[in-house]
Amino acid sequence: MAEIKKEKKNTHEYSRKGRPSGNTRSSAGDEKRYANRRQGSETKPSPSRCPVSKKCGACQMIDVPYDKQLGKKHKHLKELLEPFCRVESFVGMESPEHYRCKVHAVFTHDRKGNPLSGIYREGSHEVVPVESCLLEDQKADAIIASIRGMLRSFKIKTFDEDNGYGLLRHVLIRIGKHTGEIMVVLVTVSPIFPSKNNFVKALLKEHPEITTIVLNVNDKQTSMILGDKEKPIYGPGFIYDICCGMKFKISPKSFYQVNPIQQEVLYRTAIEMAQLKGNETAMDCYSGVGTIGIIMSPHVKEVISVELNKDAVKDAIANARINEVKNVTFYQNDATEFMQQMAASGDSVDIVFMDPPRSGSTPEFIDAVKAISPKKVIYISCSPDSLARDLAIFEKKGYKAERAVPVDMFPFTRGIETVVLLTKTTDKEV
Ligand code: SAH
């Protein structure tokens, strides 16, 4: 399923990673000092900033100073995109730590039955205990620690994958960075949660900033975190966040970028690049919960959005309503098929925004874009490899990449997000 694909895209940045010992609020400057100290030490190498980085494996650049991380990613991107266009400087973060507003912890216990929470050891189902993580929102980590601390007194057993006993499997925290709203999702194997009301009361006493708590039931043997059944046990069962002045509803399963600070930078970059005049018909392809289309809606005449995932389209329609946006139409369809139908009916648009999953788009989609003949295409990509492949096809169809701007959505990891502007050069194939 498409939404799952995108989730998968994020899963390598998704696991919990450990926090460095000492002050976690270190800045890029601290990192430089740390690096110098490291180089100066001749006896034994300094320990990693994260005690579990080797076992977790999600932060490939955990011990690389931030400016060097960006340098490495830039070099890699340039190698891939140089045949097509200029790659501008990376838009990095001022404070690259604790950016993840979606945090997941697996719950289990040690041999004595003491509750543990953490990450799966790479390639296994063994849980590596994690207290907190350099990437994750600190409030989320504190809530997870509180839940772990409450389990004994509430006699709630953590789930045991080997024998199937126990109740609590996972905790998922989602935070609306700009609204301060916090959702806690308790993932259990059964819908019966003993002393549920007192548990909620006790958790809220420790963290009054929590705005909703959802009970999600996952009784399947699966690597998916969330099951199909869920119900709010406190608050509305969702949170809102604000991005570029628009409000978005986030449910436990909604796709929403994990780094809300850079998400704004990414969308602003994409919309600025398009130099919209206000009279355009624009397309938002692979539109998820409608973010890009809704954010650009005040700057164009109309937006046509297409997305494969049904739930995401439902959320997108709700999001448009919340923001009183009336000039965006949402279609649930495969983007390639939809584009081909538009081409077959002789439709044309002025500009196409596309934000496909990691695997990129399809040659057929690009063919259909050519038939629809927009003057510009804005390609947002989370995979430089599929981006380079697709830019080569676009070039053959008469669309030239003008500039690429990388935005660092995933500090400390290898992840690279790029926005590319393509313009129509010719009506003939080159
Ligand atoms: N633009 C959105 C979502 C980008 S993620 C945002 O910025 O939040 C990529 C999206 O592509 C996902 O929502 C996924 O469900 C969707 N998708 C994957 N394959 C698709 C396909 N073949 N056709 C249309 N949408 C697809």
Residues whose N, C-alpha, C, O or C-beta is under 5 A from the ligand:
A	BS01	SAH	A2 E3 K6 Y286 S287 G288 T291 V306 E307 L308 N309 N333 D334 A335 D355 P356 P357
